[in-house]
Amino acid sequence: MIFTSLVNLAWGIVTAEVESRGESALNYMLRRDIEYFDLHRTPNGALSFDILTRDRPLLEEFCCECGVKVCFGRERGMPSLLRAAARRPGMIVGALLFAAILQLSTYFIWDIEVTAADSDDGAYVDERAVIKSLGELGCGVGTFIPGYDFFELSNEYVAKNPDTAWISVNVSGTRAEVELRTRLSRPNITATSPPSNLVASRDAYIEYYTVFAGAPVIKPGITVKKGELLVSGVVEGKDGSSRIVRSLGHVYAQTRHVLSVEIPYEFTRTVMTGRSECYKTLNIFGKRIKCYINNEILYENYDKIVSEDRAVLFGFVYLPVTLETETVNERTEETETLTQDAARDEGIARLNRMLADELSGAEIISRSFTAQFGEQSVTITCDAVVFEDIAQETALSIE
């Protein structure tokens, strides 16, 4: 059905309205194999239908001979568009020029997207730093794609950035899709490294350990106190000799963390008023064009959010045109009074955030909360059992 409609539009379609003796017109078209469609009656009783533009002269000739009154509507489809374009040569030239520029733009990189593969150590990837480093190697916005050796670029990037294990640069349309993995951070052991021990950073129950250098003096399943020696920097050889090294490794254990927070029943908080202003800037080939007149922000207290939208054609052609939108949201402060239950819930939520921030990279096995209510505030205490690395490096003194 859709294909037939597209073919009809390619040939051109015109609507005919026969006010009288419409059945005679239909019989004539059937005898001459003239295709018609969308047949219906109009409110004034006329018979309306669509025919191909090429069949219009035949229908006009029949109606003229038989005295049948027929009216034709506006022609639709490709032939009418081509005739309209022929009367406007500037439009044709502009369309051809646009197509040429669009085709030429597909040979350049106009956007770079950086994603991180599953990192061995969960390291954060700085997208701006990666794009800057690629630009120093000759790959950036505006780079000519044909003939560029992206394999060699990947090798040069890894050689220049030792913290990167591997990187791949794939071009999709006008976008360069960069994927990289950070290298497993291993200790930097050199002959000049100062000797050291590993001691416990807090009281703990040892689960297991991994030692890169040094002599472990512990074993899984024992309890250690804060400051107790875990890995010694004095290593004895099989022949009875000793050498002093820098101890490096990880000792994973269960620890206990106790945190407290006090929540007042009455406090001041920041709220958004709902008023906002938008400032738009057009960026074309790196040239910034402000789309606003007043540079002064109207609000005394505000939050600012900056977003960027890139012009994309057909879903894959990224153009060197971006629209930067700076949204300024007004905020104010107001006093709020909490019930004891609400203050307790706020304290628990704040302690959970504190645990997530302070114990980043550690695993919380269990946690419990207790509340002590006062006249003007409530004190919430969290007792958490945590699985973490307790190895802390300390200098080894040589006497």
C-alpha positions as CSV (number, residue, x, y, z in Angstrom):
1,M,0.0,0.0,0.0
2,I,2.8,2.4,1.0
3,F,4.8,1.4,-2.1
4,T,1.9,2.0,-4.4
5,S,1.3,5.5,-2.9
6,L,5.0,6.4,-3.4
7,V,4.8,5.3,-7.0
8,N,1.7,7.3,-7.6
9,L,3.3,10.4,-6.1
10,A,6.3,9.9,-8.4
11,W,4.0,10.0,-11.5
12,G,2.0,12.8,-10.1
13,I,-1.6,12.9,-8.7
14,V,-4.5,15.2,-9.3
15,T,-8.0,15.3,-7.7
16,A,-11.0,15.4,-10.1
17,E,-14.6,16.4,-9.0
18,V,-17.4,15.4,-11.4
19,E,-20.6,17.3,-10.5
20,S,-23.0,15.4,-12.8
21,R,-23.1,12.1,-14.6
22,G,-20.2,10.8,-12.5
23,E,-21.0,7.2,-13.3
24,S,-20.4,7.9,-17.0
25,A,-16.9,9.2,-16.2
26,L,-16.2,6.1,-14.1
27,N,-17.4,3.8,-16.9
28,Y,-15.2,5.6,-19.4
29,M,-12.1,5.3,-17.2
30,L,-12.8,1.6,-16.8
31,R,-12.9,1.1,-20.6
32,R,-9.7,3.1,-21.0
33,D,-7.9,1.4,-18.1
34,I,-7.5,4.7,-16.3
35,E,-6.7,3.9,-12.7
36,Y,-8.6,6.0,-10.1
37,F,-8.5,5.8,-6.3
38,D,-9.8,7.5,-3.1
39,L,-13.3,7.6,-4.6
40,H,-16.0,9.4,-2.4
41,R,-18.9,11.8,-2.5
42,T,-18.3,15.4,-1.5
43,P,-20.9,17.3,0.7
44,N,-22.3,19.0,-2.4
45,G,-23.0,15.6,-4.0
46,A,-20.1,15.6,-6.5
47,L,-18.1,12.5,-7.2
48,S,-14.5,13.0,-6.2
49,F,-11.5,10.8,-7.0
50,D,-7.7,10.9,-7.7
51,I,-6.1,10.0,-11.0
52,L,-2.6,10.1,-12.3
53,T,-1.5,13.4,-13.9
54,R,-0.8,11.6,-17.2
55,D,-4.4,10.5,-17.5
56,R,-5.9,14.0,-17.0
57,P,-6.0,14.9,-20.7
58,L,-8.1,11.8,-21.5
59,L,-10.6,12.5,-18.8
60,E,-10.8,16.2,-19.9
61,E,-11.4,15.2,-23.5
62,F,-14.2,12.8,-22.5
63,C,-16.0,15.3,-20.2
64,C,-15.8,18.0,-22.9
65,E,-17.3,15.7,-25.6
66,C,-20.1,14.5,-23.2
67,G,-20.9,17.8,-21.6
68,V,-19.9,16.6,-18.2
69,K,-18.6,19.3,-15.8
70,V,-15.4,18.4,-14.2
71,C,-13.1,20.4,-11.9
72,F,-9.5,19.5,-11.2
73,G,-7.6,20.3,-7.9
74,R,-4.0,21.2,-7.4
75,E,-1.5,18.7,-8.7
76,R,0.6,16.8,-6.2
77,G,3.7,14.7,-6.6
78,M,7.2,14.8,-8.2
79,P,6.3,16.4,-11.6
80,S,4.7,19.5,-9.9
81,L,7.7,19.8,-7.6
82,L,10.1,19.7,-10.5
83,R,8.2,22.3,-12.5
84,A,8.1,24.6,-9.4
85,A,11.9,24.1,-9.0
86,A,12.5,24.9,-12.6
87,R,10.9,28.3,-12.1
88,R,13.3,28.9,-9.2
89,P,16.9,28.1,-10.5
90,G,18.4,29.6,-7.4
91,M,16.7,26.9,-5.3
92,I,18.1,24.2,-7.4
93,V,21.6,25.7,-7.2
94,G,21.3,26.0,-3.5
95,A,20.1,22.4,-3.1
96,L,23.0,21.2,-5.2
97,L,25.5,23.3,-3.3
98,F,24.0,22.1,0.0
99,A,24.3,18.5,-1.1
100,A,27.9,19.1,-2.2
101,I,28.9,20.7,1.1
102,L,27.1,17.9,3.0
103,Q,28.9,15.2,1.0
104,L,32.2,17.0,1.6
105,S,31.6,17.4,5.3
106,T,31.3,13.6,5.6
107,Y,35.1,13.4,5.0
108,F,35.8,15.2,8.2
109,I,35.5,14.4,11.9
110,W,33.0,16.8,13.5
111,D,32.4,15.1,16.8
112,I,34.4,12.9,19.2
113,E,32.7,10.6,21.8
114,V,34.8,9.0,24.5
115,T,33.7,5.9,26.4
116,A,35.6,3.8,28.9
117,A,35.7,0.0,28.7
118,D,35.4,-2.0,32.0
119,S,38.5,-0.7,33.7
120,D,40.6,-3.1,35.7
121,D,40.8,-0.7,38.7
122,G,37.6,1.3,38.1
123,A,39.7,4.4,37.2
124,Y,37.9,7.5,36.1
125,V,38.4,8.6,32.4
126,D,38.8,12.3,31.8
127,E,37.0,12.8,28.4
128,R,38.5,16.3,27.9
129,A,42.0,15.1,28.6
130,V,41.6,12.2,26.1
131,I,40.3,14.5,23.4
132,K,43.1,17.0,24.1
133,S,45.7,14.2,23.9
134,L,44.2,12.9,20.6
135,G,44.3,16.5,19.2
136,E,48.0,16.7,20.0
137,L,48.5,13.6,17.9
138,G,46.7,15.1,15.0
139,C,43.2,13.7,15.5
140,G,40.5,16.1,16.4
141,V,37.5,18.0,15.2
142,G,38.1,18.9,11.5
143,T,40.5,16.0,10.8
144,F,40.3,14.7,7.3
145,I,39.2,11.0,7.5
146,P,40.3,9.4,4.2
147,G,43.8,8.0,4.4
148,Y,44.2,8.6,8.2
149,D,45.8,5.7,10.0
150,F,43.8,5.3,13.1
151,F,45.7,2.1,14.0
152,E,48.9,4.0,14.2
153,L,47.1,6.7,16.2
154,S,46.1,4.1,18.8
155,N,49.7,2.9,19.1
156,E,51.0,6.5,19.5
157,Y,48.4,7.3,22.1
158,V,49.2,4.3,24.3
159,A,53.0,5.1,24.0
160,K,52.3,8.7,25.1
161,N,49.9,7.7,27.9
162,P,51.3,4.9,30.0
163,D,48.1,4.8,32.1
164,T,46.1,3.5,29.1
165,A,46.2,-0.2,28.4
166,W,44.6,0.1,24.9
167,I,42.5,2.5,22.9
168,S,40.5,2.1,19.7
169,V,39.2,4.9,17.4
170,N,36.4,4.0,15.1
171,V,34.7,6.5,12.7
172,S,30.9,6.3,12.2
173,G,29.8,8.9,9.7
174,T,31.4,12.1,11.0
175,R,31.8,11.0,14.6
176,A,34.9,9.4,16.0
177,E,34.0,6.9,18.6
178,V,36.9,6.4,21.1
179,E,37.0,3.5,23.5
180,L,39.8,3.0,25.9
181,R,40.8,0.9,29.0
182,T,42.9,2.1,31.8
183,R,45.9,0.1,32.7
184,L,46.0,-2.0,35.9
185,S,47.8,0.2,38.4
186,R,50.7,-1.9,39.7
187,P,53.2,-0.6,42.2
188,N,56.2,1.2,40.9
189,I,59.0,-0.7,42.4
190,T,62.5,0.7,41.8
191,A,65.9,0.1,43.3
192,T,65.7,3.5,44.9
193,S,62.3,3.0,46.6
194,P,62.6,3.7,50.3
195,P,62.1,0.6,52.5
196,S,58.8,0.3,54.2
197,N,56.3,-1.9,56.1
198,L,52.6,-2.4,55.8
199,V,50.6,-2.0,59.0
200,A,46.9,-2.2,59.8
201,S,45.1,1.1,59.4
202,R,42.4,0.0,61.9
203,D,41.3,-3.0,64.0
204,A,40.3,-5.8,61.6
205,Y,39.6,-9.4,61.0
206,I,41.9,-10.6,58.1
207,E,40.2,-12.3,55.1
208,Y,43.0,-12.6,52.5
209,Y,45.9,-10.6,51.1
210,T,48.0,-10.0,48.0
211,V,51.6,-9.0,48.4
212,F,53.8,-7.6,45.6
213,A,56.9,-7.0,47.7
214,G,57.8,-7.7,51.3
215,A,57.3,-10.6,53.7
216,P,53.8,-11.2,55.1
217,V,53.6,-11.8,58.8
218,I,49.9,-12.5,59.0
219,K,47.5,-15.2,57.8
220,P,43.8,-15.2,57.0
221,G,41.4,-15.7,59.9
222,I,43.3,-13.7,62.6
223,T,42.4,-10.4,64.2
224,V,44.8,-7.5,64.2
225,K,44.9,-4.1,66.0
226,K,45.5,-0.7,64.4
227,G,49.2,-0.2,63.7
228,E,50.0,-3.9,63.9
229,L,52.6,-5.1,61.4
230,L,51.1,-6.9,58.3
231,V,53.9,-7.1,55.8
232,S,57.5,-6.6,56.8
233,G,60.1,-4.8,54.6
234,V,62.8,-7.2,55.9
235,V,62.9,-10.2,53.6
236,E,65.1,-13.2,54.5
237,G,66.6,-15.3,51.7
238,K,67.0,-19.1,51.7
239,D,70.6,-18.7,52.5
240,G,69.8,-16.8,55.7
241,S,70.7,-13.4,54.3
242,S,68.3,-10.5,54.7
243,R,67.5,-7.6,52.4
244,I,65.3,-4.5,53.0
245,V,62.6,-3.6,50.4
246,R,59.6,-1.4,50.0
247,S,56.6,-3.4,51.1
248,L,53.7,-3.2,48.6
249,G,50.4,-5.1,48.5
250,H,46.8,-5.3,49.7
251,V,45.4,-6.8,52.9
252,Y,41.6,-7.3,52.8
253,A,39.7,-7.6,56.1
254,Q,36.5,-6.9,57.9
255,T,36.5,-3.7,59.9
256,R,34.0,-1.7,62.0
257,H,33.1,1.9,61.3
258,V,31.0,4.0,63.7
259,L,29.7,7.4,62.4
260,S,27.4,9.9,64.0
261,V,25.4,12.9,62.8
262,E,23.2,15.4,64.5
263,I,20.1,16.7,62.8
264,P,18.3,19.8,64.2
265,Y,14.5,19.9,64.2
266,E,14.6,23.4,62.6
267,F,17.0,24.2,59.8
268,T,17.3,26.3,56.7
269,R,17.3,24.7,53.3
270,T,17.7,25.8,49.7
271,V,14.7,25.5,47.4
272,M,14.2,26.4,43.8
273,T,11.7,29.3,43.1
274,G,10.7,27.9,39.7
275,R,12.0,31.0,37.8
276,S,14.7,30.5,35.2
277,E,16.4,32.2,32.3
278,C,18.0,30.6,29.2
279,Y,21.0,31.9,27.4
280,K,21.8,30.3,24.0
281,T,25.1,30.5,22.2
282,L,25.7,29.1,18.6
283,N,29.1,27.6,18.0
284,I,30.0,27.3,14.3
285,F,33.5,26.0,13.5
286,G,34.6,27.1,16.9
287,K,33.2,30.6,16.5
288,R,30.8,31.5,19.4
289,I,27.8,33.7,18.5
290,K,25.6,34.8,21.4
291,C,21.9,34.6,20.8
292,Y,21.0,36.9,23.6
293,I,21.4,40.6,24.4
294,N,21.4,41.0,28.2
295,N,24.6,39.4,29.7
296,E,23.6,40.2,33.3
297,I,22.1,37.4,35.3
298,L,18.9,38.7,36.9
299,Y,19.0,36.5,40.1
300,E,21.2,37.0,43.2
301,N,21.2,33.3,44.1
302,Y,21.0,30.7,41.3
303,D,22.2,27.3,39.9
304,K,23.6,27.1,36.4
305,I,23.1,24.1,34.1
306,V,25.0,24.0,30.7
307,S,23.9,21.6,27.9
308,E,25.2,21.2,24.4
309,D,23.3,20.0,21.3
310,R,25.1,19.1,18.1
311,A,23.5,19.4,14.7
312,V,23.1,15.9,13.2
313,L,21.7,15.1,9.7
314,F,20.1,11.7,9.0
315,G,21.2,10.4,12.4
316,F,24.9,9.9,11.5
317,V,26.3,13.1,9.8
318,Y,27.5,15.3,12.7
319,L,28.0,18.9,11.6
320,P,30.5,21.4,13.1
321,V,27.5,23.3,14.6
322,T,26.5,23.2,18.2
323,L,23.9,25.0,20.3
324,E,25.0,25.7,23.9
325,T,22.2,26.4,26.3
326,E,22.9,27.9,29.7
327,T,20.0,27.6,32.0
328,V,20.0,29.7,35.2
329,N,17.5,28.6,37.9
330,E,16.8,30.9,40.8
331,R,17.1,29.5,44.3
332,T,16.2,30.9,47.7
333,E,16.4,29.7,51.4
334,E,13.6,28.9,53.6
335,T,13.2,27.6,57.2
336,E,11.8,24.1,57.7
337,T,10.7,22.3,60.8
338,L,11.0,18.5,61.0
339,T,9.2,16.0,63.2
340,Q,11.3,13.6,65.2
341,D,10.6,10.8,62.8
342,A,11.5,13.0,59.8
343,A,14.7,14.2,61.5
344,R,15.6,10.5,62.2
345,D,15.0,9.6,58.5
346,E,17.1,12.5,57.3
347,G,19.9,11.5,59.6
348,I,19.9,7.9,58.3
349,A,19.9,9.2,54.7
350,R,22.9,11.5,55.5
351,L,24.8,8.7,57.2
352,N,24.3,6.5,54.1
353,R,25.7,9.2,51.9
354,M,28.7,9.6,54.3
355,L,29.4,5.9,54.1
356,A,29.2,5.9,50.3
357,D,31.7,8.9,50.2
358,E,34.1,7.8,52.9
359,L,34.2,4.1,52.0
360,S,34.5,4.4,48.2
361,G,35.8,1.1,46.9
362,A,34.9,-0.8,50.1
363,E,32.1,-3.2,50.5
364,I,29.6,-2.6,53.3
365,I,28.6,-6.0,54.8
366,S,26.0,-4.8,57.3
367,R,24.9,-1.6,59.0
368,S,22.6,-0.6,61.9
369,F,21.3,2.7,63.2
370,T,20.4,4.0,66.7
371,A,18.7,7.4,67.5
372,Q,19.1,9.6,70.6
373,F,16.4,12.3,70.7
374,G,17.1,15.6,72.3
375,E,15.0,18.8,72.8
376,Q,16.3,20.5,69.7
377,S,18.0,17.8,67.6
378,V,18.4,14.0,67.2
379,T,21.7,12.2,67.1
380,I,21.9,9.2,64.7
381,T,24.7,6.7,65.1
382,C,25.6,4.1,62.4
383,D,27.5,1.0,63.2
384,A,28.8,-0.6,59.9
385,V,30.8,-3.7,59.2
386,V,32.9,-3.2,56.1
387,F,35.2,-5.3,53.9
388,E,38.2,-3.2,52.8
389,D,41.9,-2.9,52.2
390,I,43.6,-2.1,55.6
391,A,47.2,-2.0,54.4
392,Q,48.9,1.3,55.3
393,E,52.5,1.9,54.2
394,T,54.9,3.2,56.9
395,A,58.6,4.0,56.6
396,L,61.0,1.3,57.8
397,S,63.8,2.9,59.9
398,I,67.2,1.4,59.4
399,E,69.4,1.6,62.6
